[in-house]
Amino acid sequence: MDKKVQFLGMIMLIAVLLLAACGNNNTDGNSSNNIVEADEDLGDTDITIPYVAWADYEARLHVLAEVLEQEGYDVELTEVEAGPMFTSIADGTADFTAMWLPSTHEEYWDEYEGDIEKVNEVLDEAPLSFAVPDYMADDVQSIEDLKDNEELGESVDWTITGIDPGAGIMDMSESAIDEYDLDNWDLQESSEAAMLATVEDSIDAEEPIIFTGWEPHFMFGKWDLELLDDPEGIFGGDGDQIYLVSNNDLEEDSPAAYQTIEQYTEDYDMLNELMADMEEGDPKTVAEDFVEENEDLVEEWTEGIE
C-alpha cells in the first residue's frame, strides 16, 4: 500500500509540472512571451525628437511624440536651433524631425543627404516670402516694389523683421535682398516669437511692417496677411514640401516608430487648429487632447502596430 501511495504521488507531481510548463507556453495575449514579442516590435524604446520652436514643428512633433508614448516609447522632445537639429539626426544622436525642401533647408540637405532619410512627405506645398498686413496690399504686392521705395522704407526704418539667424528662410531673405537690389534694406534677426510680437504690435496700431512669412502658420489664421510675389523664385517658387526625416538606422532600431511616422498624415486644417491651440496652451496637453479626440486618425497612423 505504501508503494502505491508513493507511485500515485509521483504521478500527481509530474502532472503538475507538465501543466505548469504548458502554462508558460500559452499564446494568450497576456502571456510573457507576447510581451517580449511586442518589445521586439518596438525595438529601441528611447526616441529623441529635436525641434526648432517654430509653430508647425511644435504642432506635428508634439502630436507624434504623444502617439509614440502611447505605443510604449520613451520620447524626449528637445528644443534646439536648426543646425544642431539636423546634425543630431545625421549623426544618430536623435531619431527624427521635419525638414522643408527643396529650398528652406537645402543647405542642410546638401551636407547630410547621405545620413538623413526622407521617410514621408506630409505637405506638398509650403510657400514662403516676405509678408505684409493686408492693409498694406495697395502699396506693395511684390518684393520688387521694395526697391528704392523711399516712403515705404522710411515708414519701417528700412527694416525687414526676421526670425532665427540659422533658419533657412533667413538665408533666402538675404539672397532676396541681393537679387532684388534692396541696398537700403536690412534684415533684422530675432526669433519667431519676437517677430510675431512685433507683427502683432504693428497690426494693433495699423502701422506698416514687412517680415518673413510662411505657411502653414497660425499667423495667417490670426491676422489678414499677404505673402509678397517673388518673381525671381528666390523663396522656392510655389513653395517647399515638408518631410519627416530620420537617421538611417531608425527603421531597423525602432521599427514601430518608423512605421508610425511613415503612415502619419496632416493637412492645413489640422495644423492650423493645433498651432492656434498650442499658441494659447501647453503643447503637451494640446497634443494629448488631440490624440484622444481623433482616435480614427491615430488608428490610421498606427495601423499594423500592436
C-alpha positions, 0 to 999 in steps of 0.5 A: 500500500505504501508503494502505491501511495508513493507511485500515485504521488509521483504521478500527481507531481509530474502532472503538475509540472507538465501543466505548469510548463504548458502554462508558460507556453500559452499564446494568450495575449497576456502571456510573457512571451507576447510581451517580449514579442511586442518589445521586439516590435518596438525595438529601441524604446528611447526616441529623441525628437529635436525641434526648432520652436517654430509653430508647425514643428511644435504642432506635428512633433508634439502630436507624434511624440504623444502617439509614440508614448502611447505605443510604449516609447520613451520620447524626449522632445528637445528644443534646439536651433536648426543646425544642431537639429539636423546634425543630431539626426545625421549623426544618430544622436536623435531619431527624427524631425521635419525638414522643408525642401527643396529650398528652406533647408537645402543647405542642410540637405546638401551636407547630410543627404547621405545620413538623413532619410526622407521617410514621408512627405506630409505637405506638398506645398509650403510657400514662403516670402516676405509678408505684409498686413493686408492693409498694406496690399495697395502699396506693395504686392511684390518684393520688387516694389521694395526697391528704392521705395523711399516712403515705404522704407522710411515708414519701417526704418528700412527694416525687414523683421526676421526670425532665427539667424540659422533658419533657412528662410533667413538665408533666402531673405538675404539672397532676396535682398541681393537679387532684388537690389534692396541696398537700403534694406536690412534684415533684422534677426530675432526669433519667431516669437519676437517677430510675431510680437512685433507683427502683432504690435504693428497690426494693433496700431495699423502701422506698416511692417514687412517680415518673413512669412510662411505657411502653414502658420497660425499667423495667417489664421490670426491676422489678414496677411499677404505673402509678397510675389517673388518673381525671381523664385528666390523663396522656392517658387510655389513653395517647399514640401515638408518631410519627416526625416530620420537617421538611417538606422531608425527603421531597423532600431525602432521599427514601430516608430518608423512605421508610425511616422511613415503612415502619419498624415496632416493637412492645413486644417489640422495644423492650423487648429493645433498651432492656434491651440498650442499658441494659447496652451501647453503643447503637451496637453494640446497634443494629448487632447488631440490624440484622444479626440481623433482616435480614427486618425491615430488608428490610421497612423498606427495601423499594423502596430500592436 
